[in-house]
Amino acid sequence: MACPAPVPPEPGLGAVGTPHIGCGVETMETTMAKRTRPPKKTKTPHTVKAKTVGGRGRRGPKTKKQIAIALLERPKGASLAEMQRAMGWQQHSVRGFLAGTVKKMPDITLISEKAEGGSRRYRVVSVAE
């Protein structure tokens, strides 16, 4: 399609040489129309997956707190690096969790041990022991 002859300048924006619409120049309206997305599909009852019932679901700890407690309950306990890897947290976050959450749990005691030349290991013992 060939562009029509230039339109004589008009007062306002036409005076600054705005190109004729339709000659490969996009307007704000055409640009915005291209960016709109179709509406999201809502889940209907036949597309929703059934929840697992009984022992068929995922086993083991589900939350980061449960993961950390499971690591700390092992006989050797856990180092900061092990807990960082398991939970995806930074070192200061693991320390804060130990000081702010685990220490305040009424039924367990947090024990910190450091071997000669080794890293510090943390473990928990039940108060009943």
N, C-alpha and C positions, 0 to 999 in steps of 0.2 A: 504494500500500500504506500503510495507516495504521499508526502506531506503536502497539505494545501499551502497556498501562498501565505507568507507571513501576514499576520493581522496588524494593522496600524496601531501604534502604541495608544493606550488609553490612560487616563489619569489613574493614579494608584499604582498597583503592582505591575500593570501592563506597561507602564512607562519605563520600568527597569529592564525590559526585554525578557519577560517570562515566555518560555517556548510554548508553542501550541500543544495542547493536550492531545494525546493520541499519536504522537510521533516518537514513540519509544521513551517518553518521559513519564515516570510514575508520579502520581499525586499521593498525598497522604492517605486518601481514601482507598486507592488501589493497593497501596503498600499494606495498610492495616487489614484489608480484606484477605490478603494472602497469608497473613500471620495468624488468623483466627483458627482455632482448633475445633474439631468436632466435639460435641458434648460427650462427657465421659459416660461409659455404659455403667449402669447400676447392676449390682448382682441380683439376679432373680433366684428364687428358691432352688431351681434345678442346676444352677452353676455353683452354688455354695458347697464346699467340700464338707463331708461329715467328719465330726470330731471323733478321735479314737477313744474307745471306751475300754476300761480295764487295763490289762498289762500290755496292750499292743502299742502304746505310745512310746515316746522317748523316755528312757530310764536315766536315773542319776540326777545330780543337782541341776536345777533349772535357773536359778538366779546367781548373780555374781557373789552374793553373800554366801549362798549355799556352797558354791565352788570353793570359796576361800576357806570356809569352815571344814570342808572335806579334806582340803590340803593340810590344814593345821592339825587335824585329828590323826593323821598318819603317825606311826611311832617315831619316825625321824623328824616329823614336822615339815616345814617348808621354808625356803629362803625367800628373800624379797624378789630375787630374779625369777624364781619359779612362779611366785604369785603374780608377778607382772605379766609373764607370758600367758598364764592361764586366764587371767581376767582382762588383759589388754589395757591395763592401767599404767600410769607412770609411777615412779618410785615414791614420790611424795604422797600420791593418792593411796598407795598401799599402806604406807606408814600411818596416814590419817585414819584409814579404815581400822587398822589394828588399835590405835590409841582411842579413837572415838566410838567405835562400835563394839569391837571384840572385848576390850577391857571392861566395858560397862554391862556386858551380859552377866546376869546374876548367877547362872548355874555353871559357868566355866571360868577357868583361870588361864591367862595367857602367860606362857613361859618363854623367855628369850635366852638362848644359849649361844656362846661363841667359842668354837674350838680353836686350838692353837693354830694360827696362820690360816684359818678357814673363814668362811663367811658366817654371818650371824644367821641362826635358824630360829624360827618361832614355832611353837606348838601349843595346843590347848589340852588341858586335862579337866575332867569333870570334877566338880566340887565333892561329889560323893566318893571319889577314889582316895 
